[in-house]
Amino acid sequence: VRVGSALAEVPSIAQQLDVDEVAWAEVPGFYECEASRTMQNILQYGSYRCNVFTTCTLTLAHPHDLPRNPDTWQHLARPNERRRKKSRSKSGKQTAQEVASPRNIV
């Protein structure tokens, strides 16, 4: 719901469309869970009653889901940024050479 309160709009729409069940994904947060429980109570015990189905979605990534290679992480974090590539000159000293980052990782 982009305009108005979901607690008022969803039951109204459910009643207008004469739905049997309303489903949504819960976000794991204190205030979000409170709003979800309130919506469940309105839909299950209010003037218009219907079944409610909820599922929990996670918005945070697990550390094992993140790339372990620093170069991959850097590319994914800023794909259009130009990076300096270190190369050795003939004298053995390291010099920095600017290169464009690749656009796609396969």
C-alpha positions in Angstrom: 0.0 0.0 0.0 1.6 3.2 -1.1 -1.1 5.7 -0.1 -2.9 5.4 3.2 -2.6 2.9 6.0 -2.2 -0.8 5.1 -4.2 -1.6 8.3 -7.2 0.2 6.8 -6.7 -0.4 3.1 -6.0 -4.2 3.0 -9.2 -5.2 4.8 -11.2 -2.8 2.7 -9.8 -4.2 -0.6 -10.2 -7.8 0.7 -13.9 -7.1 1.4 -14.5 -5.4 -1.9 -13.0 -8.4 -3.8 -14.5 -11.0 -1.5 -11.3 -12.8 -1.0 -10.9 -16.1 0.9 -7.2 -15.5 2.0 -4.7 -12.7 2.3 -1.0 -13.5 2.2 2.1 -11.4 2.8 5.7 -11.7 3.7 6.8 -10.4 7.2 10.1 -8.5 7.6 11.9 -9.5 10.9 11.7 -6.3 12.9 9.9 -5.4 16.1 7.5 -2.8 14.6 7.0 -4.7 11.4 5.9 -7.8 13.4 3.6 -5.7 15.5 1.9 -4.3 12.4 1.7 -7.8 10.9 0.0 -9.2 14.1 -2.4 -6.2 14.1 -3.3 -6.9 10.4 -3.8 -10.6 11.2 -6.2 -9.7 14.0 -8.2 -7.3 11.9 -8.5 -9.9 9.0 -9.3 -12.9 11.2 -11.5 -11.3 13.9 -12.8 -8.0 12.4 -16.0 -7.3 10.5 -14.8 -9.1 7.4 -13.1 -12.4 8.1 -10.7 -14.3 5.9 -7.8 -16.7 6.2 -4.3 -15.2 6.7 -1.0 -16.7 5.5 2.3 -15.1 6.4 5.9 -16.1 5.8 9.1 -14.5 7.1 11.6 -13.1 4.7 15.1 -12.3 5.7 16.7 -9.0 4.5 20.2 -9.6 5.8 22.8 -11.7 4.0 24.6 -14.5 5.9 28.4 -14.0 6.0 28.9 -17.3 4.0 26.7 -15.9 1.2 29.2 -13.0 0.6 32.2 -13.3 -1.8 35.4 -14.3 -0.1 37.8 -12.9 -2.7 38.5 -9.2 -2.1 38.7 -8.5 -5.8 35.3 -9.9 -6.5 33.9 -8.0 -3.5 35.4 -4.8 -4.7 34.0 -5.3 -8.2 30.5 -6.1 -6.9 30.5 -3.2 -4.6 31.5 -0.6 -7.2 31.1 -2.2 -10.7 31.8 1.0 -12.7 34.7 2.3 -10.7 38.1 2.5 -12.4 40.9 0.6 -10.4 44.6 0.8 -10.4 46.4 -2.4 -11.3 49.8 -2.9 -9.9 52.5 -4.1 -12.4 56.2 -4.5 -12.2 58.4 -2.4 -14.4 61.6 -3.7 -16.0 63.6 -2.4 -13.0 61.5 -4.5 -10.6 59.7 -1.6 -9.0 55.9 -1.7 -8.7 54.0 0.9 -10.6 50.3 1.6 -10.7 48.5 1.4 -14.0 44.8 2.5 -14.3 42.5 -0.1 -15.9 38.8 -0.2 -16.4 37.0 -2.8 -14.3 35.2 -5.6 -16.2 31.5 -5.2 -16.5 30.4 -8.8 -16.1 31.7 -11.6 -13.9 31.0 -15.1 -15.1 
